[in-house]
Amino acid sequence: MLERPNVIKHYRWHMGTWAWVLHRITGLALVFYLVLHIWVIHNISSGPKGFDKVMGVVQAPLFLFLELGLLGCVLYHTFNGLRIMIVEFSKEGCEAHKMVWGAMMAVAGFLFLLGGVPMFVHFLHSIAG
Amino acid sequence: MTEKRASGGFYAWLLQRITGVVLAVLLIAHFIVTHGLPHPSGVTYARIAPRLATPTWKVIDMLFLACALYHGLNGVWMVLQDYVESEGMQTFLFGVLCVLGAILFFLGAITVIPFAVQA
């Protein structure tokens, strides 16, 4: 059986466990969301009336606010995942792992603002009626 | 922890990365196309149904579904292997994840594949 490259143990030691713990927590949260999402979207088979009724519930202000957390989980998990791959697959990436971490989190942060600010405004409009 | 438990095998490791990259691309596209980011608009039947009914999007959505379920449930399996010591319990939980994956894939497939716009 092929063994995983030693680099996996290497980056875990150097990047600290908290990036790894956060990857797990956001990953588990996203699986939980995925199950609900598949279940909710299944209602599209019932036609426009049934679907729009369900979507009205899941697009209530509370959920629009919680979606900011969803965006955060997705972006952290995505860009930390890309960081893991860069560090695993590239020697240069492994050597400059702190810079890779900074760059990935900067992109994730930028996209969080790009998507999150309009989502927050959308949420504010929804409570204003 | 033995090496056997710590690793899900090379192909599981590789597939987690391949599906991860596919998901990164499809998820960002999903936020833009379905949710209208960076100009969020509510999801209504009238807005999304015509697109979901096209063969191209059915293929994309089935790929999305398969990758998301594999990546997510394989991730849960990796977490479980770290915390569940008993091999019998691990086998049982692996079975539970497989059944859950099959049910969700089926539910997604019957939603996506036969979909046609209704009046």
Interface residues (C-beta under 8 A of the other chain):
Chain A: M1 L2 E3 R4 R24 G27 L28 L30 V31 L34 V35 I38 W39 I41 H42 I44 S45 G47 P48 F51 D52 M55 Q59 L71 V74 T78 G81 L82 M85 L114 G115 P118 M119 H122
Chain B: E3 S7 G9 F10 W13 R17 G20 V21 L23 A24 L27 I28 F31 L37 P38 H39 P40 G42 V43 T44 Y45 A46 A49 L52 L65 A68 L69 G72 L73 G75 V76 V79 L100 L104 L107 G108 I110 T111 P114 F115 Q118 A119
